[in-house]
Amino acid sequence: MIRTAEVFIILIMLIMVACGNTTISTETDEIEVTEDINPYADPPGYTGDPFTEFPGVIGVSVPGETYDEREYEILSGTHFTVQVSAAASQETADRLAESISADITLPVFVDHSGRYWKVRVGAFPAREDAIDYSRVLMDMGFTDAWVTTREP
């Protein structure tokens, strides 16, 4: 059980931290810090170079852009997809698409058709693949999901 004296000491410590005045003790000396400490900067009183032991950078290698040839073929022509919603506003469809994208790895599309923005998931080469994935989406709560085709 915490005693009144312990609560008082903790309260004093919190007030000192909130005021920004901190004393840092080292083995050799004591430094009084009167401003907020930047956690990304060198500690107060530090004068060394932390990178003296490391070799210099002589070049940077950036890998080239790669893509899956099969994925490109699927996304470039007519394919099967699973529609999960048709929204009356683009903002609503975009929010839903963003929410779905956070939970799955397949591409999520928002297509405008007539007066609706349709949220569709996946690009499947075969209808059976889209049907199988529609069951996953139904388990996620999209009970009206259905398979359709999509031309990019």
N, C-alpha and C positions, 0 to 999 in steps of 0.2 A: 504494500500500500504506500502511496506517495505521501510524504509528510509536507506540511506547510512550508518548511524551509527549502525543500527541494523544488517545490513549485515556484517559490520566490526566486531562487537561483536561475531556474530555467527562464522565467519571465525576464530577468535582468539580461541574460544572454541574448534572448530574442530582441530586446530593445537595442542592445549594442549592435547586433547585426543589421537591424533595420536602419539605424542611424548611419551606417557605412563606415564607422571608425573601427579599424581592426588592428590588432598588434600581431605581427608575425614573428615568431621566435625561431632562430636558427642556432646552430651550434656555436657560431662565432659572434653574432651580434643580434640586436633587436631592431626592427624597422617599424616605425609608426606610419600607417597608411590612413590617410584622411579622405580618400575618395573611393568610389566604388571600384572593385577589382574586376578587370576584364578577364574572363576565363580563357579567352583565346590569345591573350598577350603573354609576354614573358612575365614571370613573377617579379614583384617589386624588388629592386636591388640586384637583379640578375644581369650580368655583363658578358657572359660567355656566348659562344656561337654553337648551337646544338648540332650543326651540320659539318663541323670541321673534320670529323672522321669519315665522312661519306665522300665517294668520288663524285665529280661533276656530271651532269646530264649531257650526253653528246648527241642524242637523237631520240625521236619518239616515233614509234611504229603504230599506225592506225590501220586496223584491218579494213579491207574493202567491203563494199555493200554486197551482201549475199541474200539470196532468196530461194525458196524451195520452188523448183520448176513446176511440180505438180500443183502447188498452191496457186501459182500464177495462172496456170491453165484453168483451174476451177473458178477463180475469181474473174477471169476475163470473158467467159461465155455464160449462157443461160445455165443455171444450176438450181438445185432444190434448196429451200431454206425453210425455217420454221418461224411463222409469224406469231408473236406473243401478244401484240396489242395494236390497235389503231387509235390514235389520239387526235383530238380536234385542234391541238396547238403544237407547234414545233417544239416549244420549250418543254412541254410535258413529255413528248416523245424523247427529246434529248436527255432529260433527267432519268427517264426509265432506262434508256440505252446505257447511260453511264453507270447506273446501279447494277444492271445485268453484267456489264463488262468487268466490274470488280469481282464478280463471283465465278466467271467462266473464262476459258482461254480461247474460245471460238470468236470469230469476228461478229460484231453486232452492227447492223445497218439501220439507218432511219431513211425510209423512202417516202417521197411525197407523191401521192396519187389522188387526184381529184381534190377533195377538201380535207383529206386525212393524211396524217403522217404515220406510217406503218413501221413498227419496230420488229425487225426480223433478225434471227440468229442463225449463223452458220452458212456455209456454202458447200453443199453435199453433192457429189457427182451422181449418186443413186438415191432414188426416192426412199428405198428401204433404210438407208443410213439416216435420212432426215426423220423418218417415222421413229426409229430407235431413239434419236436424240430428243424428239418431242416428248417422250415419256420422262426424260430427265427434267425437262423444263416444267412439265406438269407436276412432278414431285417438288419442284421449287416453288409451286404455288400458281403457276400460269396455266390454269385448268382449261382455258380456251385456246391453247396453242394448237396450231394446225399447219400442215405442210403445204407449201405453195412453191411456185417458181419465181426466180428473180433474174432479171437481165440487168447487169451493171450499166 
